[in-house]
Amino acid sequence: MPKDRACANTLALPRRLFLASLPVASVVLASPSPGRASEPSQILRLFRHWEDLERSAEKVSEQECDRITQRMTELADAMCALPSRSAADFAAKVTAYTSWGGLGLPQTPHPIWQDASRLLLG
């Protein structure tokens, strides 16, 4: 992932609040959205692919890991470009963009915050 995402001063959300939300995010990601078809959204499909790549990066050479990490960054950016349809979509975006909270969240303006405003404010 790019170095600017890992910068500690880019957190726009208190770290404690973000870390406290991780257990909820995993439950939300595992739960189907009420009233929606059982088929996952495009964001969740991209997230599943991101997860598969993350797991595969553990067993490869450093060069291959770099390639996989680049692809994971591309998937996270693609997720951020899509509008969230549910809390699970938004949680998937944040999880992928921050690599499970290991990297900082972007400052505004960024599509992730525009999405958050749309979800929260309607």
N, C-alpha and C positions, 0 to 999 in steps of 0.2 A: 504494500500500500504506500501511497505517497507520504513523504515525511511530514508535510504540512498538516495532515490529519492527526498525527500523533503529538502535535504540539500541545503542551499542558494548558496554555492560556487560551485555547479555542473552545473550552467547555462553555456552552451556553445554558447548561442545566446543572444545578448543583450535583456533584458526583455522588453524594450520599443518596439523593433522591433517585438518580439514575440506577445506582446499584440496588436500591431497595425495590425498584420496579422490575428487575430481571426475573425473579420467580414468577411474577404475574405475566410477564411477556411470554415466558415459555408455556404457561398454561393457555394463554390466548392463542399462541401459534398452534398449539396442539388441538384446540377446540374448533369445531366448525362454527361458522357464523349462523346465528339463528335466522330462520326465514330465507336463507340463501340456498342455492343449489349446492350439492355436495362436491361439485367440481371446483378445484382451487382457482383462485384468481391468477392473473398473469404474474403479479408480484410474488405470490406464494410459490408459483412454479419456478420463477427465477431464484427465489430464496432456497428452494430445495436443491437446485443445481449448485448454488453457492455453497450450501452445506456439503454436498458431495465432493466438490472441489477442495473444500477445507480439510475434509477427512483424507483425501488422496494426497494432499501436500505433505503429510507426515511421513510418507514412505518413499520419497523420491530424492533425487540429487538436488543440490542447491540450485543449479541452473533450471531444472524442471520446476522446482518450487517457486522460483522467480516468475516463470511463465504462468504458473497456476495463480500466483498472487496477483499478477497483472489482470488475468481473466476475472478473478474474484472482484477486483476493483471495478472493472468494466460492468460486471453484473450489478454491483451495488449502485453504480451511477445510473444504470438503466432502470433499476427499481425506483430510485429517487425521481426520475423523470416522469414516472407514471403516477396518476392520482390514486391515492389510497381509497378503497371502497369500504374498509373496515379497520377496526383496531388491530387486527392481526396483520393486515397489510402494512400499517404504519410501524408496528413492532418489528416486522421483518426488515423493513428499510433501516431502522435505527440499529438493529442487531448486525446486519451486514455491513453498514457503513462504519460502525465502530468496532467491528470484529469482536462481538460479544462484550463490548464495553472496554476493550483493551486500548482503544484509540479514542481521541476526543471527538465530540460532535462539532459540526461546522457552525460558524457564526452566521448571523443573518447578513445579507440576504442569501438564502439558499433554498432550493426547492423543498427540502425536508421541512423547513419552518413555514413555508407557504402552505404546505399540505397540512401541517399541524393546525394552523390558523383556520383553514377551511373546515377541517374535521371538528374543531372545537366551537367555532363561531357560526358554522353553517353556511 
